[in-house]
Amino acid sequence: MEHMGGLCRPSLNPNSNSLALAASKSSLLYNSNLCCPINDVKKPQQLICAVAAAADDRDINLISGNSIGMGAKGSGTTARGRRLLKIREEKRKREHDRLHNYPTWAKVLEDACKMDDELRAVLGDSIGNPELMRKRVEDRVRKKGRDFRKSKTGSVLAFKVTFRDFNPIDSYIWFELYGSPSDRDVDLIGSVIQSWYVMGRLGAFNSSNLQLANSSKDYDPLYDSDKGFKVLPSSFHDIGDIEFQDNWGRVWVDLGTSDFFCIDVLLNCLTVLSSEYLGIQQVVFGGRCLGDWEDGMTNTEYGYKYFKI
């Protein structure tokens, strides 16, 4: 404390941490009557008030900021949390709609898929989504008509191939379709079998003369015409007409001296025929009576059709 002409004046220490501390000391001395204040000197009092006001504002801001930060932190409503909450709510709503608002026709299709492989292949991964199921069914109807088991433009499934005591010179080849064939379907499959027989009759299926099949394709192959001319011929001997009763068809064959790879050629043709034009469920080589076949039944009113070879 410095005394200047009877005037008490606070000493400002440069090592003091705060100007507010010095101001508070001056105020204490002033209140204790240790010095006599002069009314004309007002700057120290104004300085004290400004410092105190600034300190109060700073404390208020700190308290308010901490309160806001703690409130935001404790609420847990972050952007990620709100997104997850929205996703869970949408999932719960979809599950509720599926259980309580699932269309009856969609449930019928799901049950039908358990017994119908082709229908299950049509619906695919759309099962459980009524709108997508409806779209798949509508696309199928536009392509194949309302009878799902009658394949008019091919089948998405590969047909089954079995052999039952097959005798190459005296056996039937059976075809099971997905539905009763139309006249166009009979002509189509009949033309394929007829072409296959003509090729066999002309000796096309002769494994003794496969010069090009056994040659390399890295260079221009050479064909020995004399060898091809001298090879022992092999050909089909006979074939019957193609008959259909409902969705079953059959043709009797005598493959004669043709080699067995003629069966591979026929199956290759039938594979494309089934996938692109006429759906075939299975092909059976051999056997005398398959399905509901009735020997001697040739009445067209009961589903009998035939193709003349």
C-alpha positions in Angstrom: 0.0 0.0 0.0 1.5 3.4 -1.0 0.6 6.7 0.7 0.6 9.7 -1.6 -0.3 12.9 0.1 -2.7 11.3 2.5 -4.2 9.2 -0.3 -4.4 5.4 0.0 -3.6 3.7 -3.3 -3.4 -0.1 -3.9 -0.1 -1.4 -5.1 -0.4 -3.6 -8.2 2.1 -6.5 -8.0 3.2 -7.7 -11.4 3.5 -11.2 -9.9 -0.2 -11.3 -8.9 -2.3 -14.0 -10.6 -5.3 -11.8 -11.1 -6.1 -8.2 -11.2 -9.4 -9.1 -9.5 -7.3 -10.1 -6.4 -5.8 -6.6 -6.2 -9.1 -5.0 -6.7 -10.6 -7.1 -3.9 -7.8 -6.1 -1.5 -8.4 -2.4 -2.3 -12.1 -2.8 -1.7 -11.3 -4.5 1.7 -9.0 -1.6 2.8 -11.6 0.9 1.7 -14.3 -0.8 3.7 -12.1 -1.1 6.8 -11.5 2.7 6.9 -7.7 2.1 6.7 -7.5 4.8 4.1 -9.6 7.7 3.1 -11.2 7.4 -0.3 -11.3 10.4 -2.5 -14.5 10.9 -4.4 -12.8 12.3 -7.4 -10.8 9.1 -8.1 -13.2 6.6 -9.6 -11.1 4.6 -12.0 -10.1 1.9 -9.5 -13.7 1.3 -8.6 -14.8 1.1 -12.2 -12.0 -1.3 -12.9 -13.0 -3.5 -10.0 -16.6 -3.6 -11.3 -15.5 -4.5 -14.9 -13.3 -7.3 -13.7 -16.0 -8.7 -11.4 -18.6 -8.5 -14.2 -16.2 -10.3 -16.6 -15.6 -13.0 -14.1 -19.3 -13.5 -13.5 -19.9 -13.8 -17.3 -17.1 -16.3 -17.7 -18.5 -18.5 -14.9 -22.0 -18.3 -16.3 -20.7 -19.3 -19.8 -18.7 -22.2 -18.3 -21.6 -23.5 -16.3 -24.0 -23.2 -19.2 -21.6 -24.9 -21.6 -21.0 -27.8 -19.3 -24.7 -28.2 -18.7 -25.5 -28.3 -22.4 -22.6 -30.6 -23.2 -23.6 -33.0 -20.4 -27.2 -33.0 -21.5 -26.3 -33.8 -25.2 -23.9 -36.5 -24.0 -26.4 -38.1 -21.7 -29.4 -38.1 -24.1 -27.9 -40.7 -26.4 -29.7 -39.3 -29.5 -26.8 -39.3 -31.9 -27.3 -39.4 -35.6 -26.2 -43.0 -35.8 -28.5 -44.0 -33.0 -31.5 -42.3 -34.7 -30.7 -44.2 -37.9 -30.5 -47.5 -36.2 -33.7 -46.8 -34.4 -35.4 -46.0 -37.6 -34.2 -49.2 -39.3 -35.4 -51.3 -36.4 -38.8 -49.6 -36.5 -39.1 -50.2 -40.3 -38.1 -53.9 -39.8 -40.6 -54.3 -37.0 -43.3 -52.7 -39.2 -42.5 -55.0 -42.2 -42.6 -58.1 -39.9 -46.0 -57.0 -38.6 -47.3 -56.4 -42.1 -46.0 -59.8 -43.2 -47.7 -61.6 -40.4 -51.0 -59.7 -40.4 -51.4 -58.3 -43.9 -49.8 -61.1 -46.0 -52.0 -61.8 -49.1 -53.7 -65.1 -49.2 -52.8 -65.7 -52.8 -49.1 -65.3 -51.9 -49.5 -67.9 -49.2 -51.1 -70.3 -51.8 -48.2 -69.8 -54.1 -45.7 -70.6 -51.4 -47.5 -73.8 -50.6 -47.7 -74.7 -54.3 -43.9 -74.3 -54.6 -43.4 -77.2 -52.2 -44.9 -79.6 -54.8 -44.0 -77.9 -58.1 -40.3 -77.5 -59.0 -41.0 -75.4 -62.0 -43.2 -72.9 -60.1 -40.5 -72.7 -57.4 -37.9 -71.9 -60.1 -40.2 -69.2 -61.5 -40.6 -67.4 -58.1 -37.0 -67.9 -57.1 -35.9 -65.5 -54.3 -39.1 -63.5 -54.5 -40.9 -65.8 -52.0 -41.9 -63.6 -49.0 -42.2 -60.5 -51.1 -45.7 -60.3 -52.5 -45.0 -57.5 -54.9 -42.0 -59.2 -56.5 -43.9 -62.5 -56.5 -46.8 -60.8 -58.4 -44.3 -59.4 -61.0 -42.7 -62.8 -61.5 -46.1 -64.5 -62.0 -47.3 -61.8 -64.4 -44.1 -62.2 -66.5 -44.6 -66.0 -66.6 -48.2 -65.7 -67.6 -47.3 -63.4 -70.5 -44.8 -65.9 -71.7 -46.4 -69.2 -71.1 -50.1 -68.7 -70.5 -52.1 -69.4 -67.3 -51.4 -73.1 -67.2 -48.0 -73.2 -65.4 -47.5 -76.9 -65.9 -48.0 -76.7 -69.7 -44.6 -75.6 -71.0 -45.0 -73.9 -74.4 -41.8 -71.9 -74.6 -39.4 -74.2 -72.8 -38.5 -75.1 -69.2 -35.9 -73.6 -66.9 -35.2 -77.0 -65.4 -33.1 -79.8 -66.9 -34.9 -83.0 -67.7 -34.1 -86.3 -66.0 -32.5 -89.2 -68.0 -32.8 -92.8 -66.9 -32.3 -96.3 -68.6 -34.5 -99.3 -67.9 -33.1 -102.5 -69.6 -32.5 -100.6 -72.8 -32.0 -102.8 -75.8 -30.6 -100.7 -78.7 -32.3 -102.9 -81.4 -35.7 -103.2 -79.8 -36.8 -100.6 -77.2 -38.9 -97.6 -76.6 -37.7 -94.1 -75.9 -40.2 -92.3 -73.6 -40.8 -88.6 -73.1 -42.7 -87.1 -70.2 -43.8 -83.5 -70.7 -45.1 -81.0 -68.2 -48.5 -81.1 -69.8 -50.5 -82.4 -72.8 -48.8 -81.3 -76.0 -50.5 -79.2 -78.6 -50.4 -80.1 -82.3 -47.5 -77.8 -82.7 -45.6 -79.5 -79.9 -46.2 -82.9 -81.4 -44.9 -81.6 -84.8 -41.9 -80.0 -83.2 -40.7 -83.1 -81.2 -41.6 -85.4 -84.1 -39.4 -83.3 -86.5 -36.5 -83.6 -84.2 -36.8 -87.4 -83.9 -37.3 -87.7 -87.6 -34.2 -85.7 -88.4 -32.2 -87.8 -85.9 -33.4 -91.0 -87.5 -32.5 -89.7 -91.0 -29.0 -88.9 -89.9 -28.7 -92.4 -88.3 -30.1 -94.0 -91.4 -27.4 -92.3 -93.5 -24.6 -93.6 -91.2 -23.9 -90.3 -89.4 -23.2 -92.0 -86.0 -20.1 -94.0 -86.9 -17.3 -93.8 -84.3 -14.9 -95.6 -86.7 -14.6 -92.4 -88.7 -14.1 -89.5 -86.4 -10.9 -88.1 -88.0 -11.6 -84.4 -87.2 -12.9 -85.0 -83.7 -9.5 -86.6 -82.8 -7.4 -84.0 -84.6 -5.8 -80.8 -83.2 -7.5 -77.5 -83.9 -4.3 -75.5 -83.7 -3.6 -76.0 -87.4 -5.6 -76.8 -90.5 -6.7 -80.4 -90.1 -6.3 -83.0 -92.9 -9.1 -85.4 -93.9 -8.4 -88.8 -95.4 -11.3 -89.4 -97.9 -10.1 -92.9 -98.7 -10.2 -93.9 -95.0 -13.7 -92.5 -94.6 -14.9 -94.3 -97.7 -13.4 -97.7 -96.6 -14.7 -97.6 -93.1 -17.3 -100.2 -92.1 -20.7 -98.5 -92.4 -23.2 -98.3 -89.5 -26.8 -97.1 -89.7 -30.2 -97.2 -88.0 -32.4 -100.0 -89.1 -35.9 -98.9 -88.2 -38.1 -96.6 -86.2 -41.8 -96.4 -85.4 -44.2 -93.5 -85.2 -44.2 -91.1 -82.3 -47.3 -91.6 -80.1 -48.7 -89.4 -77.3 -51.2 -90.1 -74.5 -51.7 -87.0 -72.5 -48.3 -85.8 -71.3 -46.5 -89.1 -72.1 -44.9 -89.9 -75.5 -42.9 -92.8 -76.9 -41.2 -94.0 -80.0 -39.9 -97.4 -80.8 -36.3 -97.6 -82.3 -33.9 -100.2 -83.7 -30.5 -98.4 -83.7 -29.0 -101.2 -85.8 -25.3 -100.9 -86.2 -25.0 -97.3 -85.2 -22.7 -96.5 -82.3 -24.0 -95.6 -78.9 -22.9 -91.9 -79.1 -26.1 -91.4 -81.2 -27.8 -91.3 -77.8 -25.6 -88.3 -76.8 -26.5 -86.5 -80.0 -30.2 -87.0 -79.4 -30.0 -85.8 -75.8 -28.1 -82.7 -76.9 -30.9 -81.9 -79.3 -33.6 -82.6 -76.7 -31.8 -80.4 -74.1 -32.1 -77.3 -76.3 -35.6 -78.3 -77.4 -36.7 -78.5 -73.8 -35.1 -75.2 -72.7 -36.2 -73.1 -75.6 -39.4 -74.5 -77.1 -41.0 -77.6 -75.4 -40.5 -78.4 -71.7 -39.5 -82.0 -71.1 -39.7 -83.4 -67.6 -37.8 -86.7 -68.2 -36.5 -89.0 -70.9 -36.5 -92.8 -70.3 -34.7 -95.3 -72.5 -36.3 -98.7 -72.3 -39.3 -100.0 -70.4 -42.6 -101.2 -71.8 -45.3 -99.2 -70.0 -44.7 -96.0 -68.1 -47.1 -93.5 -66.5 -50.7 -94.2 -67.3 -50.0 -95.5 -70.8 -52.7 -97.8 -72.2 -51.7 -100.1 -75.1 -54.1 -100.0 -78.0 -55.7 -96.7 -76.9 -55.8 -94.5 -80.1 -58.9 -92.4 -79.4 -58.0 -88.7 -80.0 -60.9 -87.7 -77.6 -58.8 -89.2 -74.7 -55.6 -87.3 -75.5 -54.1 -89.6 -78.2 -51.8 -87.9 -80.8 -49.1 -89.2 -83.1 -46.5 -88.1 -85.6 -45.8 -90.1 -88.7 -42.1 -90.7 -89.3 
